[in-house]
Amino acid sequence: MFALPPLRRSTSLALQVLIFGIVRDALTPDHAPRGALEVRLIDRDTATDYGLRSKVQPDGGYAFYGLPDVAFPRLESQVYRLRVTAAAPGYHDNGFDFDLGPLANQPQLVERPLALAGVPPMQVRLFTATLPRRIDLNLNRAALRLHGRVVRTADPLQGIANASLSLNPAVIAAAVSGADGQFSFADPLPVAQTLQIDVTAAGFNQETVTFEPDYSRPVNSLVVRLTEEE
């Protein structure tokens, strides 16, 4: 038979979540931003990524984690100047600056009991103060542009010239269709889940169109049909 050597109390390092949070769509706060979400931890002094492992979930949750003694080795005496940034296609980037340290007695030696009879607790180094740090961010959708065509209801191939298209409420300049009915708003549209557009043209009934922007496309298109007055 082989004799097992006696188990000894030891110091070990354990992966720990250090910075975490959730990124939301500012227009629909119950949802994560659409598309590929990128979350970075930046060292503000070097403008480079800080060397922690990271994970980003489909629901917008994220975490940076690592070995406490390696993550911030001089936390007792040094200030770490960091920034969390988030970016996604079709959104404006957002970020949050924060400082860590100096923090006395961090990481701290902590005992973790083991479920083994006669085995003394294991000792691990963990951050027990200030960390983990939660940072939540909202991303605002980037404004989009709108162009399209105003046509006759009876003959959609025939455009209507000099039709006026204005947002309701009017927060940007109205657009006017050309000879073939083509129009384009000179300014980006305000960010909203739905927009109302009033369309008028001489000899035609006014039409109010409810438009749902597609923020996955920087330029949207719209066809408006007007009925001739009787």
Summary of the structure (lengths in Angstrom):
residues: 230
radius of gyration: 29.1
end to end distance: 105.1
largest distance: 105.1
contacts: 638
relative contact order: 0.17
helix: 2%
strand: 45%
